[in-house]
Amino acid sequence: MEIKNWKLKEVINQLEIISENSPKFIDNKLRELGISKADNLNINREETYIDWRKMTHHKFFFDYENNKNDVAKAFKNSPLFKSKNVIITYGWNEPVVKIKTDLFIKDWEDFFQSTKYQTCIFSEDYSLVMEVSRDYYLHSNFKIQ
């Protein structure tokens, strides 16, 4: 598979491609995990792929001045930090990749931007789920602080 995404090209030697079809992977993984997809997909910045109203979840706004270190620190203080790797989904005709959690935390802002602020991210064992929405909120099934 030819990698076209700028961030993935930058870290090509530090990632593993899990699937070449992100949308299909997300559908299958959410079904496997018993997580409901949102059924009201409108074209707005608040939309999410996951229906977060049907599960206990947390969310926080991450787009503020000097956020890079705050959010990285929050990730390090969360259960995500215990996962050796994370799984990041991308858009149409783009892959699903596995990268080291440390790299994700260090460059989280670039990874979010490279997904165009629309991605589902999983811990390696798929017990932790996050989703970035285009209104600059990070939704998760665990607390990030």
C-alpha positions as CSV (number, residue, x, y, z in Angstrom):
1,M,0.0,0.0,0.0
2,E,1.3,3.4,-0.9
3,I,1.2,5.8,2.0
4,K,0.1,9.3,1.0
5,N,-0.6,10.9,4.4
6,W,2.1,13.4,5.4
7,K,2.4,12.3,9.0
8,L,2.4,8.6,8.2
9,K,5.2,9.2,5.7
10,E,7.1,11.1,8.4
11,V,6.9,8.0,10.8
12,I,6.8,5.3,8.2
13,N,9.6,3.3,9.8
14,Q,7.8,3.4,13.2
15,L,4.4,2.1,12.3
16,E,2.7,-1.1,11.3
17,I,-0.2,-1.2,8.9
18,I,-3.1,-3.1,10.6
19,S,-5.6,-2.7,7.7
20,E,-5.6,-0.9,4.4
21,N,-9.3,0.1,4.7
22,S,-10.0,2.3,7.7
23,P,-13.8,2.8,7.3
24,K,-14.3,-1.0,7.0
25,F,-12.0,-1.7,9.9
26,I,-13.9,0.8,12.1
27,D,-17.2,-0.7,11.2
28,N,-16.0,-4.2,12.0
29,K,-14.2,-3.3,15.2
30,L,-17.1,-1.3,16.6
31,R,-19.5,-4.1,15.9
32,E,-17.1,-6.6,17.4
33,L,-16.8,-4.4,20.5
34,G,-20.5,-3.9,20.8
35,I,-20.2,-0.1,20.4
36,S,-23.0,1.7,18.6
37,K,-22.4,3.9,15.6
38,A,-24.1,7.2,15.5
39,D,-27.1,7.2,13.3
40,N,-27.5,10.9,12.9
41,L,-24.4,11.7,10.7
42,N,-25.0,15.2,9.6
43,I,-22.4,17.4,8.1
44,N,-21.3,19.4,11.1
45,R,-18.3,19.8,13.2
46,E,-19.8,18.0,16.2
47,E,-20.5,14.7,14.5
48,T,-18.9,11.5,15.7
49,Y,-18.8,8.1,14.3
50,I,-19.5,6.5,17.7
51,D,-22.8,7.2,19.4
52,W,-21.2,8.4,22.7
53,R,-24.7,9.0,24.2
54,K,-25.1,5.2,24.5
55,M,-22.0,4.7,26.7
56,T,-20.3,6.2,29.7
57,H,-17.8,8.6,28.2
58,H,-15.7,11.7,28.8
59,K,-14.7,14.5,26.5
60,F,-12.5,17.5,26.6
61,F,-11.7,20.4,24.3
62,F,-8.1,20.2,23.2
63,D,-7.7,23.2,20.8
64,Y,-6.3,26.0,23.0
65,E,-3.1,28.0,23.3
66,N,-0.2,26.1,24.8
67,N,-2.2,22.8,24.7
68,K,0.6,20.5,23.5
69,N,2.2,19.8,26.9
70,D,-1.1,19.9,28.8
71,V,-2.7,17.2,26.6
72,A,0.5,15.1,26.5
73,K,0.6,15.2,30.3
74,A,-3.1,14.2,30.5
75,F,-2.4,11.2,28.2
76,K,0.5,10.2,30.4
77,N,-1.8,10.3,33.5
78,S,-4.4,8.2,31.8
79,P,-4.9,4.4,31.4
80,L,-3.7,4.8,27.8
81,F,-0.2,5.3,29.0
82,K,-0.2,1.6,30.1
83,S,-0.8,0.4,26.5
84,K,2.4,-0.2,24.6
85,N,0.8,0.7,21.3
86,V,-2.2,2.5,19.9
87,I,-4.2,1.9,16.8
88,I,-5.1,5.0,14.8
89,T,-7.6,5.0,12.0
90,Y,-7.5,7.3,9.0
91,G,-9.9,8.3,6.2
92,W,-11.1,6.8,3.0
93,N,-8.4,4.9,1.1
94,E,-6.0,5.3,4.0
95,P,-4.7,2.7,6.4
96,V,-5.2,1.8,10.1
97,V,-1.8,1.9,11.8
98,K,-0.3,0.7,15.0
99,I,2.4,3.0,16.6
100,K,4.1,3.2,20.0
101,T,2.0,5.0,22.6
102,D,5.0,7.1,23.4
103,L,5.2,8.4,19.8
104,F,1.5,9.1,19.8
105,I,1.7,11.1,23.0
106,K,4.7,13.0,21.8
107,D,3.1,13.9,18.5
108,W,-0.6,13.7,19.3
109,E,-1.3,17.1,17.8
110,D,0.3,16.1,14.4
111,F,-1.6,12.8,14.5
112,F,-4.9,14.5,15.1
113,Q,-4.2,17.1,12.4
114,S,-3.1,14.4,9.9
115,T,-6.5,12.6,10.3
116,K,-8.2,15.9,9.6
117,Y,-9.6,15.8,13.2
118,Q,-11.7,12.7,12.4
119,T,-10.3,9.5,13.8
120,C,-11.0,6.6,16.2
121,I,-8.0,5.6,18.2
122,F,-7.8,2.3,20.2
123,S,-5.5,0.9,22.8
124,E,-3.7,-2.2,21.6
125,D,-6.1,-4.5,23.4
126,Y,-9.1,-2.3,22.2
127,S,-10.4,-1.8,25.7
128,L,-9.7,2.0,25.5
129,V,-11.5,3.9,22.7
130,M,-11.1,7.6,21.7
131,E,-12.6,9.6,18.9
132,V,-11.6,13.1,17.7
133,S,-14.4,15.2,16.4
134,R,-13.9,18.2,14.1
135,D,-15.1,20.6,16.8
136,Y,-11.8,19.8,18.6
137,Y,-13.1,17.6,21.3
138,L,-11.6,14.3,22.2
139,H,-14.2,11.7,23.3
140,S,-13.2,8.6,25.2
141,N,-14.5,5.7,27.2
142,F,-11.9,6.5,30.0
143,K,-10.8,9.6,31.8
144,I,-8.0,11.7,30.4
145,Q,-6.8,14.4,32.8
